[in-house]
Amino acid sequence: MSFFNKIFGDPNEKYLSSIRPLVSKINDLEKEISALSDNEIKDRSEKLKDRAKEESTDDLLPEAFALVRETGKRTLEQRHYDVQLLGGIVLHQGRVAEMKTGEGKTLSATLPAYLNALSKKGVHIITVNDYLARRDTVWMGQIYHFLGLSVACINDRQSFLYDPEYKSGQEEKDDTRDMLGSFHIEEDFLKPCSRKEAYNADITYGTNNQFGFDYLRDNMALSIEDKVQRGFSYAIIDEVDSILIDEARTPLIISVPEEGEEFESKREMYKEFASRIVPNLKAQEDYEVHEKEKTVTLTQEGIDKVEKMLGVENIYDEKGINSVHHLEQALRAQAKHPQTNKPLWEKDSNYVIKDGEIVIVDDFTGRLMPGRRWSGGLHQAIEAKEGVPIKPESSTMATVTFQNLFRMYEKISGMTGTATTSSEELFKVYGMEVTVVPTHKELIRKSLPDLVYKTQEAKLNAVVAETKKRNEKGQPVLIGTVSIEKNEIISKMLKREGVSHEVLNAKNHEKEAEIIAQAGRVGGVTVATNMAGRGVDIILGGNPSSKEEAEKVRNLGGLFVLGTERHEARRIDDQLRGRCGRQGDPGESQFFVSLEDDLMRIFGAERIQGLMNRFNLPDDLPIDAKYVSGIIESAQKKVEGHHFDSRKHVLQYDEVLFKHRSKFYELRDDILRRAEIEDRSSEDSLRAYILEIFKKHERSEDDYLKKEKETEDSINKRIKEGDEDKNTDEELRKIEKFVILRTMDFLWKDHLTMMDELREAVRLRAYGQKDPLTEYKREGHKAFKDLMVNIEIEVIERILKVNVPKARPAGQRLIIRKRNDSGRKGIKIKKVGRNEPCPCGAKKEDGNPLKYKNCHGKGS
């Protein structure tokens, strides 16, 4: 206990004491609610919905929570413990609930989700992957549906509504779900629906990426009807530390690829640098490697050598500054640290090659991140290094950070097993306080001291020996690794020793969950990346478990969790430890560390190395002193501080862009709203907006009226030529909307590119004793003001240049609209063979169809 806590008391316990009376109120209602029939409970829920229109959610909390608890007993055969009620109250009050692994966070979330959904504004429950979104929709959907609320989930390119009657023969499926719901999804209960329907449900499950990309796509929509989201009211974020902290350094980006000759020349540059230039450069002599920052800097000798190989006198003048940037990226992709010979960007650690593509591996979770690409040319440099097809660089159309996305909600809360070490950041950035919720049963897990070995080889041999020893007596073992590469090395060593085991690389969430759910069976050995199967409980004896099997494992000491390396963040280590000792079960955890591990080598192995050398300890004899654990924790704090600064840096710069984004999207929404107004003479119409900007920029209103009349005549001519279904005013509104939105989107894309370049440029101003962030804000503000003026001027110019195309014959208007991979509408022109019947339906005199080449295909 800290000095201040001794004097003022523990603030966590004070807060819990303040909300415990609410738990008593809920418990007092249990007897009354339990006596109600199913229909009476449903009626009570309907009355709560009506009361929610007048009363605050705080007033409704005891009764709402009591209804959810009773419904959980009837549908899931699970009763919310008092500590889960505490967790639910913490979440409702917009805080982070730290609940140990296995304490039932998923069930706890149903309480505030139901209560806040009564207001009909929509509740978003954020999960870490699509699999968990589907699982929780099917599993917890029973509670919401019973109480008369709709529940849905959004996945990549698909969305579903929970419907217990979607397919027939559901009784058997329902039994399976109730038994294996913690990891097995019964897809039959998921009815496909549109994205909009999913967002209109009372409760919507989905990943942070899906909610973020839908927000960006909505702000690129060409009509209000195309928007799918309906605002940001309340969000519950599962694994909140992973989403709001680990993933917060990387912004979400929607981009369009470069095309044409410019990229082709870049492609050849990447190949040349990767194959001919970089392999001939030497570390320390031609370039310096900065391992902590994962960057590389060319020395003057290196630049001279490159210029000689390229046959140029000055690479900056003759090749341009961009070529130097791409050269440095090619160097980053291939550079190795001179002492360890370890690459900065390593295959099967930082990325994998899958289906001929480079797929990024998340540093923290070990999960693959398909569709995500490194920016600034690094991804292309790695593609060139590995000899896979080099894809074009992209220009940004829309971007947002998770920090600013989630700060748009009226209220957010989160739950995780490990938030205390990040409580400062969660409070400073999101305004969320962390509350540690007590466990239902006393935690009896043994956390054994770290064992530190001199070499990697000695450590791995010790890991295998310890695993084999525990496996022989039948104790289940979960081995946590920090990368896919280490995962596979240990698997090979275990095979050589004849130890049967399962390997998890976090590549298939559903299979991963099923395997991790069985990791507690007798004699089970599971080798997994640290985060694999997160969100799924490991039940002793397997799942479903018999009492005999579970008791056998308890007598053996429970699950043994073995960490093969300390992670950069203490939270990840704590999450791994938390896989054992759930709900009062026995369990043990221990980390095996070597001085050659990245964390130790970069941040603090010197003192331990000196200690081992002083006592002349052999390689295979470990140290397990508290002094060593202190050095390791100190190294972790340094890295956490470094990452905190990195995220803070991203946020400070994005806050500038966030203000621009908010105002720009506000204007865009106003244009969409005006375009819906049918009366073009209205003061709120799009026509009124155009006349307003003509006047503002001292352009003649007569010019616009003349163009309007000309356009009307062209539309009327088209109507006479065959487009009878057209309406003149409607067509004018479409043209105006199209011109304005396309102008805005084009200039916004340029603005984002300019802001990105500005961010790079202002860094150099620090050498002139100027604060880069202040410079970025000042110049960014000026650039945004220019953007808003340029939009109006460009709209005026484009409106005056509008031409209405002539009506085209039917055969040339065959357009099929379909959804492409990004989920947005794309256009595909249907090709017609020259000898096929013409699509216009024309026929010869004898009644046979006219061939395309003799009709609308003439001359083509």
Secondary structure, 3 states (H helix, E strand, C coil): CCHHHHHHCCHHHHHHHHHHHHHHHHHHHHHHHHCCCHHHHHHHHHHHHHHCCCCCHHHHHHHHHHHHHHHHHHHCCCCCCHHHHHHHHHHHCCCEEECCCCCCHHHHCHHHHHHHHCCCCCEEEEECCHHHHHHHHHHHHHHHHHCCCCEEEEECCEEEEECCCCCCCHHHHHHHHHHHCCCCCCHHHEEECCHHHHHHCCEEEEEHHHHHHHHHHHCCCCCHHHCCCCCCCEEEEECHHHHHHHCCCCCEEEEEECCCHHHHHHHHHHHHHHHHHHHHCCECCCEEEECCCCEEEECHHHHHHHHHHHCCCCHHHHCCHHHHHHHHHHHHHHCECCCCCCECCCECCCEEEECCEEEEECCCCCCEECCCCCCCCHHHHHHHHHCCCCCCCEEEEEEECHHHHHCCCCEEEEEECCCHHHHHHHHHHHCCCEEECCCCCCCCCEECCCEEECCHHHHHHHHHHHHHHHHHCCCCEEEEECCHHHHHHHHHHHHHCCCCCEEECCCCHHHHHHHHHCCCCCCCEEEEECCCCCCCCCCCCCCCCCHHHHHHHHHCCCEEEEECCCCCCHHHHHHHHCCCCHHHCCEEEEEEEECCCHHHHHHCHHHHHHHHHHCCCCCCCCECCHHHHHHHHHHHHHHHHHHHHHHHHHHHHHHHHHHHHHHHHHHHHHHHHHHCCCCCCCCCCHHHHHHHHHHHCCCCHHHHHHHHHHHHHHHHHHHHCCCCCCCHHHHHHHHHHHHHHHHHHHHHHHHHHHHHHHHHHHHHHHHHCCCHHHHHHHHHHHHHHHHHHHHHHHHHHHHHCCCCCCCCCHHHCCEEEEECCCCCEEEEECCCCCCCECCCCCECCCCCECEHHHCCCCCC
